[in-house]
Amino acid sequence: MNIGSQLSKRALLNSDAEALVDLGHDEPGGRRSTFAELNERADRAAHALTGLGLAKGDRVAVLLPTGHQFVEIFWGRWPGVSTAARPSS
């Protein structure tokens, strides 16, 4: 089981619950996402990376500021990936 599986499970149990508030986003009050929305975007990001040729055993560097984009990549269900590192401040 990888980390993305945990998000999928949470999205099934609490789909409408607030999962993420990105206060660094330009929207008033920040960008808010439910577990269902975050799960969908994380899945989309993982499929996009797989479509670019990411495969089991590949190494990936992610250079994004802390915010919704990083969270979506972090929680994505990448093929063969079970761990990820958080960004430094």
C-alpha positions as CSV (number, residue, x, y, z in Angstrom):
1,M,0.0,0.0,0.0
2,N,1.3,3.4,-0.9
3,I,0.6,6.8,0.6
4,G,-1.9,7.6,-2.2
5,S,-4.1,4.7,-1.1
6,Q,-4.6,6.4,2.3
7,L,-6.0,9.5,0.5
8,S,-8.3,7.3,-1.6
9,K,-9.6,5.6,1.5
10,R,-10.2,8.9,3.3
11,A,-12.0,10.3,0.2
12,L,-14.4,7.4,0.3
13,L,-15.1,7.8,4.0
14,N,-15.3,11.6,4.2
15,S,-15.6,12.9,0.6
16,D,-17.1,16.3,1.5
17,A,-14.9,17.0,4.5
18,E,-12.3,19.8,4.1
19,A,-8.9,18.3,3.4
20,L,-6.7,21.3,2.5
21,V,-6.7,25.0,2.9
22,D,-3.9,26.7,0.9
23,L,-3.7,30.3,2.3
24,G,-0.9,31.1,-0.1
25,H,-3.3,31.0,-3.0
26,D,-4.7,34.2,-4.5
27,E,-8.4,33.3,-3.8
28,P,-10.0,35.2,-0.9
29,G,-9.7,32.9,2.2
30,G,-7.3,30.6,0.3
31,R,-7.9,27.6,-1.9
32,R,-10.1,25.0,-0.1
33,S,-10.4,21.4,-1.2
34,T,-12.4,18.5,0.0
35,F,-11.0,15.0,0.3
36,A,-12.8,14.0,-2.9
37,E,-11.4,17.0,-4.8
38,L,-7.8,16.5,-3.5
39,N,-8.0,12.8,-4.3
40,E,-9.2,13.5,-7.9
41,R,-6.4,16.1,-8.5
42,A,-3.7,13.8,-6.9
43,D,-4.9,11.0,-9.2
44,R,-4.8,13.3,-12.2
45,A,-1.3,14.4,-11.4
46,A,-0.1,10.8,-11.0
47,H,-1.6,9.8,-14.3
48,A,0.1,12.8,-16.0
49,L,3.5,11.8,-14.7
50,T,2.9,8.2,-15.8
51,G,1.9,9.5,-19.2
52,L,5.2,11.2,-19.4
53,G,7.0,7.9,-18.9
54,L,7.4,7.7,-15.1
55,A,7.8,4.0,-14.2
56,K,8.6,1.9,-11.2
57,G,12.2,2.5,-10.0
58,D,12.4,6.0,-11.6
59,R,13.6,8.9,-9.4
60,V,11.7,12.2,-9.5
61,A,12.6,15.6,-8.1
62,V,9.7,17.9,-7.3
63,L,10.5,21.6,-7.0
64,L,7.3,23.3,-5.9
65,P,6.5,25.7,-3.1
66,T,4.5,24.4,-0.2
67,G,0.9,24.6,-1.3
68,H,-1.8,22.7,-3.1
69,Q,0.4,21.8,-6.1
70,F,2.9,20.0,-3.8
71,V,0.2,18.3,-1.8
72,E,-1.4,16.9,-5.0
73,I,2.0,15.5,-6.2
74,F,2.8,14.2,-2.7
75,W,-0.5,12.3,-2.4
76,G,-0.5,11.0,-6.0
77,R,-0.5,7.3,-6.6
78,W,2.7,6.9,-8.5
79,P,3.7,3.5,-9.8
80,G,6.0,1.7,-7.4
81,V,6.4,4.7,-5.0
82,S,5.6,4.2,-1.4
83,T,7.3,7.2,0.3
84,A,7.9,10.9,-0.4
85,A,9.7,13.7,1.3
86,R,8.2,16.9,2.4
87,P,9.6,20.2,1.1
88,S,12.0,22.2,3.2
89,S,10.8,25.6,4.4
